[in-house]
Amino acid sequence: MSKIPSLSGPSLKPKSGTAKQLIVLLHGLGADGNDLFGLAPELAPHFPDAHFISPNAPFACDMAPYGYQWFSMLDRDPAKLYAGILTAAPILNTFLDTQLASLNLDDSKLALIGFSQGSMMSLHVAPRRAKAIAGVVGFSGGVIGGDMLGNDIRSKPPVCLIHGDADPVVPYSLMKASEIVLSSLGVPVETHTRPGLPHGIDGGGMQATVAFLKKVLK
């Protein structure tokens, strides 16, 4: 059995000095941990007990000379994308387990914030974990292989989906499709449309993120 790769990336310790929550930021295709880590200083004042970490995805990006990917998107066939997610999922789960153990926290204190591919990974992994995490914020992504989730779901963490309606990279329609899949399985979902926003994160999305995390990270 091959060894599961370990992940690493920038982190920010809690302002209070003691971690009572863990917030993991998962970047998109061709980026790295530093890309999404820029959200941590914005969120930290609202969550002084949170430890933030933003790992690099496990694989070198095959569509650019730099950056990382959770899975390849050279072939957009849904089956190929799903197979890539299945390969990356145990790597991410191992990382989450390791981080929680190092901070002496359980899943109920864990929140995932994913962008694009990172959102897809978060929405795949979270409901398949045996214990429900605090919640998932998914920016500009969605559930891939939604027809498979009903067979695999083990927990129902609350989900906040945020998507720009002018996204040219990941279809805005994926947000509604993901909401339907998750809601049909009893997963609490809230959605936020960002008018005119392309593939990105804006101030309104961050406000929705803070409000959601304050509800679930009690």
N, C-alpha and C positions, 0 to 999 in steps of 0.2 A: 504494500500500500504506500503510495507516494505521500511525502510530507506535505501538509497544508501550508502554503506560503503565509508568512506573517506580514501584517500591514503596519505602516507607521505614517506619521504625519504631524503637523503642528498641533499644539494643544495649549489650552489656557486654564490655569487653575482657578478655583472659585475665589471670589473676592472675600468671602467670609472666612476662608482658610480651611474649611472642612467640606468635602464634597457630599452633598445629599441627593444630588441628581447628576445624571450623565447625559449630555446632549452631543450626539454624533452627527457630523455634517458629511454628506456623501456627494462628491462632485460629479460632473457630467463628462461626456466623451471628450478626450483630448486635453483635459485640464489636469490639475493635481490638487492635493489637499490644501495648498495655499489659496487656491482660487475661491473656494467656498468658505475658507476660514475667515475671510473678511467680514462675515456675518457675526462671528463670535463677539468682537468688541461692541457691536451694536446691541446684541442680546444680553450680554453679561450684566449690565446695570439692572435689568429686569429680573435676573435670576442669579443672585449673588452666591447661592449655594451650589451652582452648577459647574461641573467640570466639562469643558468643551474639547473635542478632538476631531480632526478632519483628516482621515487617512488617505493616502494615495491609493487609487484602485490597483489591483494586483498585476495588471498586464500592460505592457507598452502599447500605446495607441497604434493601430495598423493603418490609420488614415492620415497620419501627420508624423513629422519627424521628431516630435516631442510630445510630452504628456502621456496620460494613462487612460485605460478603459477598463470597465467592469466586464464588458463583452464586446465582441466585434459587431459592427453594423455595416460591414462591407456588403453583406447579403441581408436585405431587409425581409426575407421570408420569415413569417411569424414563427415557424418551427425552429429555424436557425437561431433567431433571437432568444427564444425560450430555452433552447439547449445551452446557449451561452450563459444565461442567467442561472441555470442549474449548476453550471460549473463554478460560477463565482459565489453562489449562495453559501456553501460550507465555509469558504474562506472568510466571508463577512461574519457569519455566525460565530466562528471561532474567535475572531477579533472582538466581537461584542461580549462574548463570554469572558474573555481574558480581561477586558477593560472593566467590566462589572466586578469581577473577582478582585482585581487590584484595588478597587475603591470600596470593597465590601458593601456593594449595593445589589439589590435584586432587580428583576426586569421591570417592576412597577415604577422604578425611578429612572428608566431609560426612555429618551425621546430621540427619534430619528428625523433629520431634516435632509431631504434629498432633492437634488436638482437634475432634471432630465434623466440620464441613465441612473443617477443616484436615487432619484425618485422611484424609478422602476425597480431597483434593487430593494429599496426600503419596503415597497408595497408587496414585494414577493416574500421577503424574509419575515417581516413582522407577524402576519397572521399564521405563519407556519411554526412559530416558536411555541413551545409548550405552555409557557406562562405569558400572559398579556403584558406588553410593554406599555408605558404611559401613553404614547401616541406617536403618530407619524404625520409630518408635514411634507407633502409632495408638490414641488414646484415643477411645472412644465413637463410632467411625465404622466405615468399612469400604470395600470395593471396590464401586464403582458401575459398572455395565456390565461385569460380569465376563466375559460371553461374548465381549467384544471384545478382552480382554487377550491372548488367545492369538495373535491376529494381529499385535499391536503390540509384544509384549515384546522387549526388547533386552538386558536385564541382570536379574540375580536377587539383589538385595540382601536381606539378612536382615530379617525383619519381626517386630515384637513388637506383638501386639494386646491391648489392655486394655479391658474393658467391664464396667460394672455390670449385674447381672442384674435390677435394678429400674428400668432406664432407660425413662422414659416418652416420650422424644423420638426417639431412634434405637433401633430394636429390637435387643435383646440378641442375637437370632438372626442378625443380620448378621455378628457375629464368626465364628460357625461357618461360615456361607456363604462368607465371605471366606477363611477358612483353607482350605476345600476348593478354592476357585479357585486360590489362590496355590500350595498344595502340589501340585496337579495339574500345575502348570507348572514345578515344580522349585525354587520359591522357599522358602528355609528360613523356617518360621513357628513362633513360640511364642505361646501364648495364656494370658491371665490373667483369670479371672472374679473380679469384686469383689462378694462377697455383700451384698445389700441396698443397694448403691450406686445412686442415680439417675443423672442425666446430669451427671457430674462427674469429678473426679480426687481420689483419696484417698491417704493415706500408703502403703498397700500398693501402689498403682499406681506411686507414685514410687520405692519400693524396687525394684520390678520394672524400672522404667526405668533406674535407676542400674546395676543388675546387667547388663542387656542392653547398655547403652552401653559399659560397661567391657569387655565381650567384643568388641564390634565396632570400637571406637575404639582400636586398639592403636597 
